[in-house]
Amino acid sequence: MANKDLGDFGKKTSLSDRLWLWGHNAGGHHHPVNAYNLPGDNRLGPMEACDYLGIRKCCRVALGEHGPFPPFDHEAEKLKSLKEVVWSAVGDASSKQHDGEESDLGEILRIAKYHDNITGAILDDFFIVPTADGRVARYTLQSIEDMRNRLHGFQKRHLVLWLVWYIHQLDYELADYIKLFDVLTMWEWKGSNLKDLDHNIEKFVNKTPGKRRLMGCYLWNFGEKMPMTVDQMAHQLEVCHRWIKRGDIEGIVFCANTVVDIGLESVEFTRNWISKHGRTLV
C-alpha cells in the first residue's frame, strides 16, 4: 500500500525529481588513506558530480578531517543552482567534531536564511552497536527532539530532519528514535547482501508507517572494498525503482561524488539509467 504521508511525492512526479547525490569534499575517500581500495583519483565535487549524473538534489555531508567545517557559506554558494540541499548536522563516524552532541545544526539554520534550496538536516552514521548501558545512538533522544523542533520552527519555512540507517541495524530497538525523524534513508553496506534487498526494503517499510523513505545506493562496494558490479547496480536500481512505483519509497540517494570520476562501470550504468528513466512519471 502506498505511503499516504509523502506529501508532494504521494502524487506522480518525474523519477529524476526523486534522486539525490551524497556529497563529500572531493578526494575524501582517497586521502589521506585509501581505506576502501579505490582506483584513480577523485576531483569532482558534489556540484560537478550532480551535473555529470543529471541529479538536482544533494545531501552535503561532513567526512572526518575533510569537513566541510563551519562556516558553510562558500560551499552553500557552490550548490545554489540545485533544487534541494540537505546538510549534515552530524557527519560520518570519523567526524569527531560532532562527538559530545556538538552538531552543526546552528550553522545549517544560519545559512538556510540565505539559501532557499536548503530543506533540512541529516544525521550520518547515527546508530551504534548497542552498549551495556543501553545506548544505541550517538545523541540522546532529547537532543534529537530538540533538533527536530528547531528545524520545524525555522521562521522562513518548514525544515525536516533526515536519518542514515543501515540494513544491519534494522533489528535494533530504535522505535523511540525513529519516530522523531521526518525522512529515513536506508543503506546496504555490503554489495554481497544486495540479493536480499527486496526483503529488507519490505522490512524497512513495515517498520516505518507514515514516514518518508529513501533508499541509499552505493556506486562502490565500500563494505567489501571492491567495485559494485554492473549486475549488482542493475539489481539494486531495479528493486528500488519498483518500490518507488509502488509508492512506498520516495526516491534514491547515490553515494557518492567521491567515486563518480574514477572510471567505474557502475557509475556509467547509473548515469545511463538516469538518462533513460529520469523523465518518466512515478
N, C-alpha and C positions, 0 to 999 in steps of 0.2 A: 504494500500500500504506500502511496506517495506521501512524503513528508508535508504536512499541511502548514508548517511554520517556516517555510523557506522564503516568505515574502515575495520579492520580485522573481526569485528563482523557482517559485511554485508555478510560474507561468512559462510559456515557451520563450526561449531566448537562444541566441546562437551559442554553439559549443565553445567558440573562441572566447566568449564573454565569461566562461566558467573556468578558464585556465589561468594559472598563476605560475610565476617563476620564484624559486627560492634563491635569494640573492645575498652573496657574501662579497667581501672585498676580493678583488682579483688576486689569484695566487694563494688564497687562504688554505687550500687543501694540499698544495705542493710544498709550501715553505713554512717554517724553516726545516721541518722534517716531513718527508713524503710518506706519511703513515699508512696511506691507502694504496700504495703501489701504483700510482697514477702515471701514465705516459705523458710525454710532451711538457708544455709549459702554458699555463693559463694566463691570458692577458685581458680577456673580455670581462668587463664589469657587468653588473646587473642590467643596466640600461642597454648596453650593446648586445647582450645575450637575449634580452626580450625582443629587440629588433630582429635579431637573426632568426629566432624561433617563431615570431609572429604572435607574441604574447603581450598583453597590455596591462597586466596586473602583477604586483611583486610583493613578496614577503621579504623585507630588508632586515637581515639578521646579523647580530654580532657573533664573531667567531674568534674566541680566545684572544690572543695577543694582537690579532689583526684588527680588532674592532669591527665596525667604527665605534668611536668614543664621542660623547658629547663635547661640543655642540654638533648637532647633525645638519646644520643649515646647508653646508656645501653639498653633502650627499643628497639631501632632500631636493635641492635645486636640480641635480642631475636627473631626477626621476619625475620632474614636474609635468612631462608630457604623458605620463601613464594615467590610465583611468583610475586605478586604485593602488594604494600602497599601505601595507600593514607593517609596522616597525616592531622589532623585538624589544619588549620591556625587560625580558630575561633572555640572554643569549645561550649558546650551547654550553655543555657541561664544563668546558675549559674556560669559559668567560668568568674568571674569578672575581671580576669587579661586581658581579651580581650576587656573590655569596653574602650571607648575613642579611638577606632580604633588602639589598640595596639595588633596586631596579632602576631602569631608565624611563619609567613612566612619566615622570615630571617633565623630562626633556621632550618626550613624544607629544605631550599635551601642549607644550610651548610651541613647537614647530607646526603643530596642527592648526594653530591660529592663522598661519601664513600660507599653508599648503592644503587646499581644499580636497585634494585627492587622498589625503591620509584618512583612513576609515577605521583604524583600530590598532591594537597592540597584540603581539603574540608572545607566548612563553615557550621557549625551546627546551628540550631535554629536561622536562619539568619533574617527572616522576622518578623516584629512585627505588632501588631494591629495598623492600620493607625492612626496617631496623628492629632490633629487640625492643626498643621503647615505643614502637608503633608508628614511627614516621614513614611516610610513603612519598613525600614530595619535598622540593627544595624550599618552599614557602608554606606558611601556616594558612589554614582556612580563612582566618580573619584578614590576613594580608591580601588574599585573593578577592575576598568580598569587598575590601576597600578599593582595590584596583578597579574592579568592575563598576563600583559606584562612581568613581572618579571619571571613568570613560563614559558611562551613561549620562553623567551630569555635565559633560562638556557643553559649554554655553552655545557654541556655534552650530553643533549638530550631534546626533547620537553616534558615539563610537562604540565599537564592540571588542570583546576580549576573546582572543584565539588561543588554542592549545595544541601543542605537539604531543601525540600519544602513540606509542608503539604497539604493534600487534602482540608482542611477547608480554605486554603489560595488561592485556585485556582481562585477565582473571584476577588482577589485584583488586582489593577492596577500595574503590575510588569514588563511589557514588556521591559522597558529600562534596568532593571537589568538582566532579563532572557537572553537577547541576549549576555551578557558578559561572561556567563558560558559555559564551554565545555560539562560538564556532569551534568545531573539533576537527583536527586533521589527524588521520591515521596512517601509519607508516610501517612497511615490512622491511626490516633492516637487512635481511639475508635473501639474496636472489633465489637460493635453492628452496625457500619456503613459499615462493610465489604460486606453486602448484595448489596451495590451499587458500589462495586469495579469495575466491568466491565464497567459500565457507566462512572465512574470517570477516569479510565485509558484512555478511548476514548477521554474524555475531555482534559486530560493531553497531549495526543498525538497531538490532533488538535491544541493546543495552542503552540506547540514547534516544528515546522517543522525544519528538518535538525539537531536536537540535539541528542546526545547520551542520552539515558534514562534508568534508572534502577528503579525497584520498591523496596521499603523497606517493609520487612515483620517482624512484631514483634512476638517474641516467647512467650511473656507475654502480656496481655492486659493492658498496662501501663495506657492508658487513662481512664480506668474504674476500675483499681486497683484489677484485678481478673485474673484467668487463661484464656489464649487463649484456647478455646475448640478445641478438635481434629476436629470437624466439621468445625469450623472457619479456622483452619490451613489448612485443606484439601481444603477448598474453595479458600482461597487466593493463594495457590500454584497452583491449577488447573487453575485459571484465569490468573495468571502471566505466567505460562507455555504456555498457549495458545497464549498470546500476544508476548511472545518470539519467538514462532514458526512462527508467522505472520511476524516477523521482525521489529516490531515497538518498542519493549522493548528489551534492550540488556541483562539484567540479573536481579538478585535479591540480595539485601543486607539484611542479617538476623541480627536482634537486640535481644539479644546481648550475648556476652560471660558471662555476669553477671547473666544469668539465666540458663546456659547450664547444670550445675551440681546440680540443686536444686530439681530434681525429677519431672519434668514437662512432662506430656504426649505429649504435643505439640513438645517438643524437640525430643523425641524418634520418633515421627511420622515423623518429618522433617529429622532426621538422616536416617531413613529407606527410605524415599522418595529420598534423595540424592543418597543413595546406589543403589536404583532401577533405577533411571533415569540419573544419572550423566554421564554415558558413551555414552548416546545417542547423536547423532548429531542434532543440531537445527540451 
